[in-house]
């Protein structure tokens, strides 16, 4: 599905069903350097179980036009425009990594637009190592290699995925290589600049925190700190799972999201 915001194309996957603004809506937000394809399983399931789905490509990613946006709050404001463009008064918002910060920010500053919140691989603040920032700024492939190494649990790097022939680390490399020069650097810098939630919370809507128990990028302990700002929140740890949880443990992630949103 393509539509326009500020005269620029926005692309969103609707899960194989025509988008219907009259049904309850769920918006899926991808992480740094990624696109809507990270949500194929989850968004398709939701679309076939009573929800209208928008798995959006953020500006400058995937099929969406424009440049990557340098600030999380600006991305959250853009998402409000997306909801208005497709005539959704409020939606469930699910975000992974950078996308989870966008989800947090829209819930903080545009609370009426969010009725339920799903935060995957989230921490706030979300510091990014200087070595990774520098490599991404130089468009050095080492940035992709670092994310791939740090973003997967040790077991995922050995194989044994339930989907035969699935090469998790190779798929992550190819996904990140698809992004235009400078996009990954802009995304990582936006994550690094985002502050914590002190003096900004609480967030009143129901919230689900999903954390991989072997996540090195947003460790479970950092994610659990967010519960202090989510009085209607709960946390679920995904076993044997790193940061790239939708790929590593797709069924467990889907089960947790479906239990919360459906």
WOGI-V292913 format. One record per residue. N is the residue number from 1. RES is the residue in three letters. OMEGA is omega as a letter, one per 20 degrees, with the letter a starting at -180 (* if undefined). Layout:
n	res	omega
N	RES	OMEGA
N	RES	OMEGA
This chain:
n	res	omega
1	UNK	r
2	UNK	r
3	UNK	a
4	UNK	r
5	UNK	a
6	UNK	r
7	UNK	r
8	UNK	a
9	UNK	r
10	UNK	r
11	UNK	r
12	UNK	r
13	UNK	a
14	UNK	r
15	UNK	r
16	UNK	r
17	UNK	r
18	UNK	r
19	UNK	a
20	UNK	a
21	UNK	r
22	UNK	r
23	UNK	r
24	UNK	a
25	UNK	r
26	UNK	r
27	UNK	r
28	UNK	a
29	UNK	a
30	UNK	a
31	UNK	a
32	UNK	r
33	UNK	a
34	UNK	r
35	UNK	a
36	UNK	a
37	UNK	r
38	UNK	a
39	UNK	a
40	UNK	a
41	UNK	a
42	UNK	a
43	UNK	r
44	UNK	r
45	UNK	a
46	UNK	a
47	UNK	r
48	UNK	r
49	UNK	r
50	UNK	a
51	UNK	r
52	UNK	a
53	UNK	r
54	UNK	r
55	UNK	a
56	UNK	r
57	UNK	r
58	UNK	a
59	UNK	r
60	UNK	a
61	UNK	r
62	UNK	a
63	UNK	a
64	UNK	a
65	UNK	r
66	UNK	r
67	UNK	r
68	UNK	a
69	UNK	a
70	UNK	a
71	UNK	r
72	UNK	a
73	UNK	r
74	UNK	r
75	UNK	r
76	UNK	r
77	UNK	r
78	UNK	a
79	UNK	r
80	UNK	r
81	UNK	r
82	UNK	a
83	UNK	r
84	UNK	a
85	UNK	a
86	UNK	r
87	UNK	r
88	UNK	r
89	UNK	r
90	UNK	a
91	UNK	r
92	UNK	a
93	UNK	r
94	UNK	r
95	UNK	r
96	UNK	r
97	UNK	r
98	UNK	r
99	UNK	r
100	UNK	r
101	UNK	r
102	UNK	r
103	UNK	r
104	UNK	a
105	UNK	r
106	UNK	r
107	UNK	r
108	UNK	a
109	UNK	r
110	UNK	a
111	UNK	a
112	UNK	r
113	UNK	a
114	UNK	r
115	UNK	r
116	UNK	a
117	UNK	r
118	UNK	a
119	UNK	a
120	UNK	r
121	UNK	a
122	UNK	r
123	UNK	r
124	UNK	j
125	UNK	r
126	UNK	a
127	UNK	r
128	UNK	a
129	UNK	r
130	UNK	a
131	UNK	r
132	UNK	r
133	UNK	a
134	UNK	a
135	UNK	r
136	UNK	r
137	UNK	r
138	UNK	a
139	UNK	r
140	UNK	a
141	UNK	r
142	UNK	r
143	UNK	r
144	UNK	r
145	UNK	r
146	UNK	r
147	UNK	a
148	UNK	a
149	UNK	a
150	UNK	a
151	UNK	a
152	UNK	r
153	UNK	a
154	UNK	a
155	UNK	a
156	UNK	r
157	UNK	r
158	UNK	a
159	UNK	r
160	UNK	r
161	UNK	a
162	UNK	r
163	UNK	a
164	UNK	r
165	UNK	a
166	UNK	r
167	UNK	a
168	UNK	a
169	UNK	r
170	UNK	r
171	UNK	r
172	UNK	r
173	UNK	a
174	UNK	r
175	UNK	a
176	UNK	r
177	UNK	a
178	UNK	a
179	UNK	a
180	UNK	r
181	UNK	r
182	UNK	a
183	UNK	a
184	UNK	r
185	UNK	r
186	UNK	a
187	UNK	a
188	UNK	r
189	UNK	r
190	UNK	r
191	UNK	a
192	UNK	a
193	UNK	a
194	UNK	a
195	UNK	r
196	UNK	a
197	UNK	r
198	UNK	r
199	UNK	a
200	UNK	a
201	UNK	i
202	UNK	r
203	UNK	a
204	UNK	a
205	UNK	r
206	UNK	a
207	UNK	r
208	UNK	r
209	UNK	r
210	UNK	a
211	UNK	r
212	UNK	a
213	UNK	r
214	UNK	a
215	UNK	r
216	UNK	a
217	UNK	r
218	UNK	a
219	UNK	a
220	UNK	a
221	UNK	r
222	UNK	r
223	UNK	a
224	UNK	r
225	UNK	a
226	UNK	a
227	UNK	r
228	UNK	a
229	UNK	a
230	UNK	a
231	UNK	r
232	UNK	a
233	UNK	r
234	UNK	a
235	UNK	r
236	UNK	r
237	UNK	r
238	UNK	a
239	UNK	r
240	UNK	a
241	UNK	r
242	UNK	a
243	UNK	a
244	UNK	a
245	UNK	a
246	UNK	r
247	UNK	a
248	UNK	a
249	UNK	a
250	UNK	a
251	UNK	r
252	UNK	r
253	UNK	r
254	UNK	a
255	UNK	a
256	UNK	r
257	UNK	a
258	UNK	r
259	UNK	a
260	UNK	a
261	UNK	a
262	UNK	*
